Amino acid sequence: MNVHETEKLYAAFEKEGCCREEKPEAADIIVFNTCCVREGAETRVLGNLGRIKHLKAAKPDLIVAVCGCMTQQRSAAEMLHKRCPFINVITGTYSLALLPNMVKAVERGEKFILDLEVNETVPVGANEAVRSDNVNSFVNIMYGCNNFCTYCIVPYVKGRERSRKLADIVNEVRSLLDRGVKEITLLGQNVNSYNDGENDFYALLSELSALPGDFWIKFMTSHPKDLSDDVIRLIGRQRKLANYIHLPVQSGSDRILKAMNRRYDTAAYMHKIDMIREYIPDAGITADVIVGFPTETDEDFRATVDLVRRVRYNNLFMFIYSKRNGTPAAVMDGQISEAVKKARIAELITVQAKIARELAEKAVGKTFLALCDGRGKNATAKTYDDRVIVFDDGGEDYYNSFVNIEVTGTKNSKLYGKIRK
């Protein structure tokens, strides 16, 4: 999502006559678009700002701006201003489109601008972005989140859910398809709760999949409590909706899920998995898992490992729980030691790696329709269920084209193949 927000920032600045520079030392304006979902992202921001400090000292007219989720938190914004007084602009998630105006104010002589105004409406110009030449383009369909999982800072920095109008989304997707884009990824903190007042997520997917052309639609992220059976059935029968679902589980323990305020239990989650397997037999399923949530016992962790073994995810994004100030989980009793968290995630990584290797080996000898998103001897293509296959394009340009690739071998969980014409 941050990648797409950055595309929008490029568009906002290009409208003012700016152009991108590859090297920081050649720039007149440097913008850091931050994330605060996990501690590591905030740490990287501070490290990068430390490197810019010397550049700013050598080039006093350089304008440095920091925006995004991290700085929507007033405490974080004030900390940055205190630690990095050379920053010219700090703003949050609601005023990204106004950042060029803030920069102009600095150019007119203002020494520092802090704008953390909250405006929970669909952003003006939500479809304006500088797209790369990649085969995949991102399209925001909604903003914010209403779920308030106890570990998550997103509702506090992104605000409540609000959805773009269906017609605006369809028009944006149509324009991308006209440009030759073959894969569209719909974005939202919880896409399944999309509702513009007249249309829900099922209606949106139905409308998009009826557009003419040869393309795939993907989406993320889904919340298990809101992924409807009707949407699963629609994916199963509509070939323009890719057979890939990212369905975060976070824990295999019902007790921990309740403490996380996830509002489903493992039985409900497995019902969704069983539905997906029934109606989309070749679906690629991925998930997020948090290890070491407060009070997590060995028994709770074992339940997570058991669920992972049962589902057999194509890919699993595994994270050690880290405190996010301002969330209920940050002040819960029973915080888990770093040593225990690291041991548990190491075990889970080993379990998932074995599953991924086995799934890769089962793919050998099979031919997949895939969308080529790389060129050369180590070209890559992504399958309908979101697997990546490495192949030699033989000098032919298959980029942004659908190709048939036979999987001929694996290395760990990585797939290798050759073109079948």
DRENROGU-413976 format. One record per residue (C-alpha): x, y, z. Coordinates in nm, 4 decimals. Layout:
REM DRENROGU-413976
+----------+----------+----------+
!        x !        y !        z !
+----------+----------+----------+
!        X !        Y !        Z !
...
+----------+----------+----------+
***
This chain:
REM DRENROGU-413976
+----------+----------+----------+
!        x !        y !        z !
+----------+----------+----------+
!   0.0000 !   0.0000 !   0.0000 !
!   0.2856 !   0.2369 !   0.0733 !
!   0.4236 !   0.1720 !  -0.2754 !
!   0.0987 !   0.2971 !  -0.4264 !
!   0.0837 !   0.5950 !  -0.1884 !
!   0.4323 !   0.6861 !  -0.3107 !
!   0.3092 !   0.6670 !  -0.6704 !
!   0.0451 !   0.9226 !  -0.5741 !
!   0.3083 !   1.1473 !  -0.4177 !
!   0.5058 !   1.1348 !  -0.7433 !
!   0.1937 !   1.2456 !  -0.9287 !
!   0.1286 !   1.5322 !  -0.6872 !
!   0.4819 !   1.6667 !  -0.7254 !
!   0.4969 !   1.6154 !  -1.1022 !
!   0.1859 !   1.8327 !  -1.1361 !
!   0.3999 !   2.1088 !  -0.9819 !
!   0.6762 !   2.0603 !  -1.2385 !
!   0.9038 !   1.8386 !  -1.0304 !
!   1.0826 !   1.5315 !  -1.1607 !
!   1.2283 !   1.2305 !  -0.9827 !
!   1.5981 !   1.1995 !  -0.9034 !
!   1.7659 !   0.8632 !  -0.8572 !
!   2.0269 !   0.9867 !  -0.6094 !
!   1.9420 !   1.1838 !  -0.2919 !
!   2.2342 !   1.4214 !  -0.3374 !
!   2.0880 !   1.5397 !  -0.6696 !
!   1.7454 !   1.6192 !  -0.5211 !
!   1.6060 !   1.9528 !  -0.4039 !
!   1.3258 !   1.7800 !  -0.2096 !
!   1.3497 !   1.4507 !  -0.0223 !
!   1.0282 !   1.2867 !   0.1023 !
!   1.0120 !   0.9941 !   0.3424 !
!   0.6794 !   0.8085 !   0.3205 !
!   0.6673 !   0.6149 !   0.6452 !
!   0.4972 !   0.3078 !   0.7885 !
!   0.4370 !   0.2273 !   1.1542 !
!   0.2736 !  -0.1149 !   1.1370 !
!   0.5954 !  -0.2745 !   1.2680 !
!   0.8853 !  -0.1409 !   1.4684 !
!   1.1468 !  -0.2207 !   1.2039 !
!   0.9940 !   0.0260 !   0.9594 !
!   1.0213 !   0.3107 !   1.2099 !
!   1.3817 !   0.2170 !   1.2874 !
!   1.4717 !   0.2375 !   0.9173 !
!   1.3209 !   0.5868 !   0.8954 !
!   1.5468 !   0.7101 !   1.1744 !
!   1.8491 !   0.5472 !   1.0136 !
!   1.7772 !   0.7041 !   0.6760 !
!   1.7186 !   1.0452 !   0.8314 !
!   2.0562 !   1.0154 !   1.0026 !
!   2.2214 !   0.9773 !   0.6632 !
!   2.0295 !   1.2749 !   0.5217 !
!   2.1448 !   1.4983 !   0.8095 !
!   2.4915 !   1.5339 !   0.6576 !
!   2.3459 !   1.6014 !   0.3140 !
!   2.1261 !   1.8756 !   0.4587 !
!   2.4262 !   2.0328 !   0.6334 !
!   2.6124 !   2.0515 !   0.3018 !
!   2.3032 !   2.1709 !   0.1125 !
!   2.1003 !   2.4029 !   0.3405 !
!   1.8300 !   2.4716 !   0.0804 !
!   1.7431 !   2.1011 !   0.0628 !
!   1.3822 !   2.0471 !   0.1781 !
!   1.3193 !   1.7323 !   0.3849 !
!   0.9640 !   1.6119 !   0.4403 !
!   0.8367 !   1.3139 !   0.6382 !
!   0.4813 !   1.1857 !   0.5944 !
!   0.2687 !   0.8750 !   0.6355 !
!   0.1482 !   0.6455 !   0.9109 !
!   0.4363 !   0.6940 !   1.1521 !
!   0.4046 !   1.0698 !   1.1594 !
!   0.0250 !   1.0673 !   1.1918 !
!   0.0980 !   0.9812 !   1.5543 !
!   0.1618 !   1.3135 !   1.7282 !
!   0.4115 !   1.1598 !   1.9694 !
!   0.6167 !   1.0209 !   1.6802 !
!   0.5966 !   1.3501 !   1.4897 !
!   0.7166 !   1.5460 !   1.7930 !
!   0.9954 !   1.2939 !   1.8562 !
!   1.1170 !   1.3294 !   1.4967 !
!   1.1103 !   1.7090 !   1.5150 !
!   1.3147 !   1.6997 !   1.8351 !
!   1.5682 !   1.4425 !   1.7123 !
!   1.5910 !   1.5730 !   1.3560 !
!   1.5388 !   1.9512 !   1.3655 !
!   1.6549 !   1.9761 !   1.0045 !
!   1.3211 !   1.8303 !   0.8857 !
!   1.1121 !   2.1012 !   0.7156 !
!   0.7712 !   1.9314 !   0.6899 !
!   0.6011 !   1.6625 !   0.8968 !
!   0.2528 !   1.5477 !   0.8008 !
!   0.0456 !   1.2329 !   0.8390 !
!  -0.1734 !   1.0148 !   0.6212 !
!  -0.4607 !   1.2523 !   0.5552 !
!  -0.2759 !   1.5381 !   0.3814 !
!  -0.0449 !   1.3592 !   0.1383 !
!  -0.1967 !   1.5336 !  -0.1640 !
!  -0.1239 !   1.8711 !   0.0009 !
!   0.2446 !   1.7999 !   0.0531 !
!   0.3575 !   2.0033 !  -0.2530 !
!   0.1772 !   2.3072 !  -0.1085 !
!   0.3594 !   2.2609 !   0.2218 !
!   0.6896 !   2.2447 !   0.0359 !
!   0.6012 !   2.5703 !  -0.1442 !
!   0.5387 !   2.7318 !   0.1938 !
!   0.8874 !   2.6284 !   0.3053 !
!   1.0308 !   2.7729 !  -0.0161 !
!   0.8539 !   3.1003 !   0.0712 !
!   1.0333 !   3.1123 !   0.4048 !
!   0.8418 !   2.9019 !   0.6585 !
!   1.0956 !   2.7154 !   0.8700 !
!   0.8831 !   2.4209 !   0.9805 !
!   0.5349 !   2.2863 !   0.9049 !
!   0.3517 !   2.0320 !   1.1180 !
!   0.0147 !   1.9233 !   0.9747 !
!  -0.1599 !   1.6309 !   1.1429 !
!  -0.5136 !   1.7327 !   1.0533 !
!  -0.7626 !   1.4452 !   1.0382 !
!  -0.9927 !   1.4356 !   0.7355 !
!  -1.1772 !   1.1065 !   0.7066 !
!  -1.3059 !   1.1413 !   0.3531 !
!  -1.2039 !   0.9687 !   0.0329 !
!  -0.8946 !   1.1643 !  -0.0807 !
!  -0.9380 !   1.4014 !  -0.3721 !
!  -0.7550 !   1.2713 !  -0.6774 !
!  -0.7483 !   0.9196 !  -0.5327 !
!  -0.6784 !   0.7765 !  -0.8775 !
!  -0.3936 !   1.0136 !  -0.9663 !
!  -0.0640 !   0.8251 !  -0.9539 !
!   0.2574 !   0.7981 !  -1.1509 !
!   0.2502 !   0.4353 !  -1.2575 !
!   0.5621 !   0.2351 !  -1.3245 !
!   0.6008 !   0.0191 !  -1.6329 !
!   0.5299 !  -0.2924 !  -1.4283 !
!   0.2638 !  -0.5317 !  -1.5446 !
!   0.0797 !  -0.4866 !  -1.2165 !
!  -0.0961 !  -0.1682 !  -1.1134 !
!  -0.2470 !  -0.0937 !  -0.7743 !
!  -0.5900 !   0.0593 !  -0.7262 !
!  -0.7163 !   0.1787 !  -0.3881 !
!  -1.0814 !   0.0914 !  -0.3402 !
!  -1.1125 !   0.2063 !   0.0218 !
!  -0.9249 !   0.3681 !   0.3075 !
!  -0.9098 !   0.3156 !   0.6820 !
!  -1.0184 !   0.0318 !   0.9082 !
!  -1.2960 !  -0.0304 !   1.1615 !
!  -1.1651 !  -0.3518 !   1.3150 !
!  -0.9379 !  -0.2321 !   1.5974 !
!  -0.7336 !  -0.5482 !   1.6369 !
!  -0.5588 !  -0.4968 !   1.9692 !
!  -0.2074 !  -0.5141 !   1.8192 !
!  -0.2711 !  -0.2819 !   1.5242 !
!  -0.2134 !   0.0922 !   1.4959 !
!  -0.3817 !   0.1299 !   1.1538 !
!  -0.7289 !   0.2515 !   1.2663 !
!  -0.5619 !   0.5220 !   1.4742 !
!  -0.3482 !   0.6569 !   1.1895 !
!  -0.5617 !   0.5749 !   0.8837 !
!  -0.9053 !   0.6482 !   1.0313 !
!  -1.2396 !   0.4797 !   0.9812 !
!  -1.3379 !   0.2902 !   0.6686 !
!  -1.4520 !   0.4902 !   0.3691 !
!  -1.4954 !   0.3550 !   0.0174 !
!  -1.4516 !   0.5076 !  -0.3248 !
!  -1.7484 !   0.5065 !  -0.5602 !
!  -1.7752 !   0.1948 !  -0.7734 !
!  -1.7952 !   0.3951 !  -1.0956 !
!  -1.4695 !   0.5786 !  -1.0153 !
!  -1.2896 !   0.2509 !  -0.9488 !
!  -1.4234 !   0.0911 !  -1.2681 !
!  -1.3151 !   0.3924 !  -1.4725 !
!  -0.9648 !   0.3807 !  -1.3235 !
!  -0.9299 !   0.0094 !  -1.3911 !
!  -1.0603 !   0.0548 !  -1.7444 !
!  -0.8015 !   0.3247 !  -1.8129 !
!  -0.5225 !   0.0996 !  -1.6838 !
!  -0.6389 !  -0.1852 !  -1.9041 !
!  -0.6448 !   0.0525 !  -2.2014 !
!  -0.2775 !   0.1235 !  -2.1259 !
!  -0.1991 !  -0.2466 !  -2.1489 !
!  -0.1834 !  -0.3389 !  -1.7809 !
!  -0.2597 !  -0.7087 !  -1.7373 !
!  -0.2817 !  -0.7406 !  -1.3601 !
!  -0.4764 !  -0.5119 !  -1.1265 !
!  -0.4428 !  -0.5405 !  -0.7497 !
!  -0.7241 !  -0.3822 !  -0.5486 !
!  -0.6042 !  -0.2354 !  -0.2190 !
!  -0.7667 !  -0.1723 !   0.1163 !
!  -0.7050 !  -0.2518 !   0.4809 !
!  -1.0088 !  -0.4804 !   0.4579 !
!  -1.1317 !  -0.5028 !   0.1006 !
!  -1.4166 !  -0.7373 !   0.1919 !
!  -1.5952 !  -0.4618 !   0.3830 !
!  -1.5935 !  -0.2332 !   0.0765 !
!  -1.9255 !  -0.0510 !   0.0466 !
!  -1.9824 !   0.2786 !  -0.1314 !
!  -2.3370 !   0.3094 !   0.0038 !
!  -2.4903 !   0.1266 !  -0.2913 !
!  -2.2447 !  -0.1488 !  -0.3872 !
!  -2.0538 !  -0.4072 !  -0.1852 !
!  -1.7332 !  -0.5954 !  -0.2653 !
!  -1.9172 !  -0.8719 !  -0.4522 !
!  -2.0798 !  -0.6102 !  -0.6778 !
!  -1.7453 !  -0.4413 !  -0.7403 !
!  -1.5733 !  -0.7679 !  -0.8348 !
!  -1.8649 !  -0.8595 !  -1.0616 !
!  -1.8450 !  -0.5249 !  -1.2392 !
!  -1.4681 !  -0.5384 !  -1.2846 !
!  -1.4636 !  -0.8974 !  -1.4067 !
!  -1.7164 !  -0.8044 !  -1.6759 !
!  -1.4749 !  -0.5571 !  -1.8370 !
!  -1.3422 !  -0.6673 !  -2.1767 !
!  -0.9833 !  -0.7757 !  -2.2233 !
!  -0.7295 !  -1.0307 !  -2.1078 !
!  -0.6338 !  -0.9521 !  -1.7491 !
!  -0.6383 !  -1.0671 !  -1.3863 !
!  -0.7831 !  -0.9002 !  -1.0804 !
!  -0.6252 !  -0.9606 !  -0.7387 !
!  -0.6987 !  -0.7979 !  -0.4057 !
!  -0.5603 !  -0.7530 !  -0.0580 !
!  -0.6074 !  -0.7596 !   0.2291 !
!  -0.8989 !  -0.9814 !   0.3295 !
!  -1.0327 !  -1.0158 !   0.6823 !
!  -1.1585 !  -1.3704 !   0.7511 !
!  -1.4732 !  -1.2489 !   0.9233 !
!  -1.5785 !  -1.0535 !   0.6125 !
!  -1.4735 !  -1.2779 !   0.3222 !
!  -1.8155 !  -1.3955 !   0.2054 !
!  -1.9041 !  -1.7331 !   0.0604 !
!  -2.0524 !  -1.5503 !  -0.2388 !
!  -1.7184 !  -1.3822 !  -0.3151 !
!  -1.5393 !  -1.7192 !  -0.2911 !
!  -1.7888 !  -1.8747 !  -0.5342 !
!  -1.7524 !  -1.5785 !  -0.7714 !
!  -1.3739 !  -1.6214 !  -0.7823 !
!  -1.4222 !  -1.9906 !  -0.8557 !
!  -1.6343 !  -1.9271 !  -1.1640 !
!  -1.4881 !  -1.6017 !  -1.2977 !
!  -1.1508 !  -1.6522 !  -1.4673 !
!  -1.0607 !  -1.2843 !  -1.4580 !
!  -1.0439 !  -1.3046 !  -1.0795 !
!  -0.7103 !  -1.4674 !  -0.9995 !
!  -0.7122 !  -1.7825 !  -0.7893 !
!  -0.5148 !  -1.6173 !  -0.5132 !
!  -0.6406 !  -1.5183 !  -0.1700 !
!  -0.4365 !  -1.3602 !   0.1060 !
!  -0.6262 !  -1.4484 !   0.4242 !
!  -0.4389 !  -1.3454 !   0.7402 !
!  -0.4976 !  -1.5825 !   1.0327 !
!  -0.2551 !  -1.4266 !   1.2883 !
!  -0.2888 !  -1.7188 !   1.5329 !
!  -0.4161 !  -2.0743 !   1.5513 !
!  -0.5274 !  -2.0293 !   1.9122 !
!  -0.8872 !  -1.9250 !   1.9779 !
!  -0.7827 !  -1.7682 !   2.3084 !
!  -0.5195 !  -1.5529 !   2.1381 !
!  -0.7556 !  -1.4622 !   1.8526 !
!  -1.0029 !  -1.3331 !   2.1109 !
!  -0.7273 !  -1.1341 !   2.2844 !
!  -0.6371 !  -0.9901 !   1.9436 !
!  -1.0034 !  -0.8906 !   1.8854 !
!  -1.0024 !  -1.0718 !   1.5530 !
!  -1.3731 !  -1.1643 !   1.5863 !
!  -1.3472 !  -1.5146 !   1.4425 !
!  -1.2252 !  -1.8461 !   1.5779 !
!  -1.0254 !  -2.1209 !   1.4101 !
!  -1.3415 !  -2.3113 !   1.3168 !
!  -1.4752 !  -2.0086 !   1.1277 !
!  -1.1376 !  -1.9539 !   0.9637 !
!  -1.1145 !  -2.3155 !   0.8525 !
!  -1.4673 !  -2.2903 !   0.7109 !
!  -1.3368 !  -2.0192 !   0.4786 !
!  -1.0366 !  -2.2344 !   0.3860 !
!  -1.2620 !  -2.5339 !   0.3158 !
!  -1.4876 !  -2.3155 !   0.0998 !
!  -1.1885 !  -2.1913 !  -0.0960 !
!  -1.0609 !  -2.5465 !  -0.1508 !
!  -1.4077 !  -2.6575 !  -0.2661 !
!  -1.4865 !  -2.3769 !  -0.5087 !
!  -1.1312 !  -2.2798 !  -0.6107 !
!  -0.9436 !  -2.6134 !  -0.6045 !
!  -0.6188 !  -2.4700 !  -0.7430 !
!  -0.6208 !  -2.1591 !  -0.5230 !
!  -0.3002 !  -2.0141 !  -0.3895 !
!  -0.3536 !  -1.9206 !  -0.0257 !
!  -0.1206 !  -1.7041 !   0.1792 !
!  -0.1522 !  -1.5581 !   0.5282 !
!   0.0026 !  -1.3467 !   0.8008 !
!   0.0926 !  -1.4909 !   1.1408 !
!   0.2034 !  -1.3103 !   1.4551 !
!   0.4232 !  -1.5052 !   1.6960 !
!   0.4674 !  -1.4083 !   2.0607 !
!   0.1503 !  -1.2082 !   2.1185 !
!   0.1114 !  -1.1251 !   2.4918 !
!   0.0257 !  -1.4306 !   2.7065 !
!   0.0904 !  -1.6732 !   2.4175 !
!   0.1722 !  -2.0091 !   2.5753 !
!   0.3490 !  -2.3081 !   2.4243 !
!   0.0049 !  -2.4625 !   2.3770 !
!  -0.1174 !  -2.1548 !   2.1891 !
!   0.1895 !  -2.1624 !   1.9677 !
!   0.1455 !  -2.5350 !   1.9015 !
!  -0.2104 !  -2.4600 !   1.7858 !
!  -0.0693 !  -2.2112 !   1.5345 !
!   0.1823 !  -2.4655 !   1.4039 !
!  -0.0938 !  -2.7258 !   1.3738 !
!  -0.3155 !  -2.4865 !   1.1768 !
!  -0.0302 !  -2.4002 !   0.9394 !
!   0.0292 !  -2.7703 !   0.8771 !
!  -0.3399 !  -2.8248 !   0.8155 !
!  -0.3883 !  -2.5373 !   0.5716 !
!  -0.0554 !  -2.5817 !   0.3892 !
!  -0.0136 !  -2.2231 !   0.2744 !
!   0.1656 !  -2.1430 !  -0.0498 !
!   0.3413 !  -1.8687 !   0.1415 !
!   0.3293 !  -1.7430 !   0.4975 !
!   0.4318 !  -1.3989 !   0.6196 !
!   0.5543 !  -1.4519 !   0.9747 !
!   0.6175 !  -1.1731 !   1.2227 !
!   0.7339 !  -1.1438 !   1.5796 !
!   0.4879 !  -0.9370 !   1.7812 !
!   0.6173 !  -0.5866 !   1.8464 !
!   0.4504 !  -0.3262 !   2.0643 !
!   0.2765 !  -0.0379 !   1.8934 !
!   0.2296 !   0.2497 !   2.1359 !
!  -0.1348 !   0.3468 !   2.1653 !
!  -0.2708 !  -0.0030 !   2.1070 !
!  -0.4317 !  -0.2172 !   2.3813 !
!  -0.1822 !  -0.5017 !   2.3334 !
!   0.1118 !  -0.2751 !   2.4154 !
!   0.0004 !  -0.2509 !   2.7795 !
!  -0.1242 !  -0.6074 !   2.8243 !
!   0.0234 !  -0.8243 !   3.0959 !
!   0.2152 !  -1.1334 !   2.9891 !
!   0.4539 !  -0.9829 !   2.7358 !
!   0.6688 !  -1.2581 !   2.5834 !
!   1.0491 !  -1.2443 !   2.5982 !
!   1.2449 !  -1.1827 !   2.2789 !
!   1.4261 !  -1.5146 !   2.3209 !
!   1.1008 !  -1.7110 !   2.3301 !
!   0.9571 !  -1.5174 !   2.0348 !
!   1.2680 !  -1.5796 !   1.8263 !
!   1.2693 !  -1.9515 !   1.9058 !
!   0.9027 !  -1.9859 !   1.8121 !
!   0.9289 !  -1.7983 !   1.4848 !
!   1.2393 !  -1.9992 !   1.3893 !
!   1.0389 !  -2.3191 !   1.4359 !
!   0.7447 !  -2.1841 !   1.2367 !
!   0.9744 !  -2.0748 !   0.9540 !
!   1.1153 !  -2.4288 !   0.9393 !
!   0.7655 !  -2.5800 !   0.9279 !
!   0.6485 !  -2.3472 !   0.6499 !
!   0.9695 !  -2.3944 !   0.4491 !
!   0.9079 !  -2.7704 !   0.4424 !
!   0.5480 !  -2.7190 !   0.3255 !
!   0.6607 !  -2.4749 !   0.0550 !
!   0.9256 !  -2.7205 !  -0.0700 !
!   0.6686 !  -2.9999 !  -0.0900 !
!   0.4201 !  -2.7822 !  -0.2786 !
!   0.6960 !  -2.6761 !  -0.5189 !
!   0.7956 !  -3.0380 !  -0.5866 !
!   0.4331 !  -3.1249 !  -0.6669 !
!   0.4356 !  -2.8533 !  -0.9345 !
!   0.7171 !  -3.0182 !  -1.1333 !
!   0.5886 !  -3.1471 !  -1.4667 !
!   0.2817 !  -2.9251 !  -1.4632 !
!   0.2208 !  -2.6398 !  -1.7066 !
!   0.0873 !  -2.3101 !  -1.5775 !
!  -0.0574 !  -2.0064 !  -1.7480 !
!   0.1553 !  -1.7207 !  -1.6184 !
!   0.2014 !  -1.3483 !  -1.6657 !
!   0.5583 !  -1.2552 !  -1.7516 !
!   0.6924 !  -0.9702 !  -1.5390 !
!   1.0658 !  -1.0014 !  -1.6063 !
!   1.3060 !  -1.0337 !  -1.8951 !
!   1.6272 !  -1.2218 !  -1.9756 !
!   1.7953 !  -1.5449 !  -1.8744 !
!   1.6294 !  -1.5242 !  -1.5347 !
!   1.2944 !  -1.3908 !  -1.6491 !
!   1.0051 !  -1.4337 !  -1.4105 !
!   0.6374 !  -1.4988 !  -1.4543 !
!   0.3579 !  -1.5130 !  -1.1999 !
!   0.0962 !  -1.7844 !  -1.2161 !
!  -0.2798 !  -1.7622 !  -1.1708 !
!  -0.2367 !  -1.8729 !  -0.8080 !
!   0.0497 !  -1.6250 !  -0.7469 !
!   0.3510 !  -1.8554 !  -0.7726 !
!   0.6681 !  -1.7200 !  -0.9314 !
!   0.8427 !  -1.9238 !  -1.2017 !
!   1.1947 !  -1.8397 !  -1.3198 !
!   1.2674 !  -1.9195 !  -1.6862 !
!   1.4966 !  -1.8314 !  -1.9764 !
!   1.3057 !  -1.6202 !  -2.2274 !
!   1.5461 !  -1.7221 !  -2.5058 !
!   1.5767 !  -1.3659 !  -2.6241 !
!   1.2065 !  -1.3303 !  -2.7003 !
!   1.0175 !  -1.0479 !  -2.5331 !
!   0.7332 !  -1.2028 !  -2.3364 !
!   0.7136 !  -0.9129 !  -2.0908 !
!   0.3558 !  -0.8255 !  -1.9903 !
!   0.2266 !  -1.1257 !  -2.1848 !
!   0.0479 !  -1.4403 !  -2.0763 !
!   0.2600 !  -1.7487 !  -2.1433 !
!   0.2409 !  -2.1221 !  -2.0758 !
!   0.5338 !  -2.2424 !  -1.8671 !
!   0.6148 !  -2.5986 !  -1.7693 !
!   0.7792 !  -2.6344 !  -1.4292 !
!   1.0929 !  -2.8403 !  -1.4838 !
!   1.2615 !  -2.8156 !  -1.1450 !
!   1.2820 !  -2.6537 !  -0.8047 !
!   1.5375 !  -2.5160 !  -0.5636 !
!   1.3943 !  -2.5154 !  -0.2139 !
!   1.0530 !  -2.3598 !  -0.2821 !
!   1.1595 !  -2.1742 !  -0.5971 !
!   1.0137 !  -2.2898 !  -0.9302 !
!   1.2070 !  -2.3105 !  -1.2568 !
!   1.0527 !  -2.3785 !  -1.5943 !
!   1.0514 !  -2.3391 !  -1.9699 !
!   0.8135 !  -2.1863 !  -2.2211 !
!   0.5608 !  -2.4161 !  -2.3841 !
!   0.4235 !  -2.2731 !  -2.7091 !
+----------+----------+----------+
***
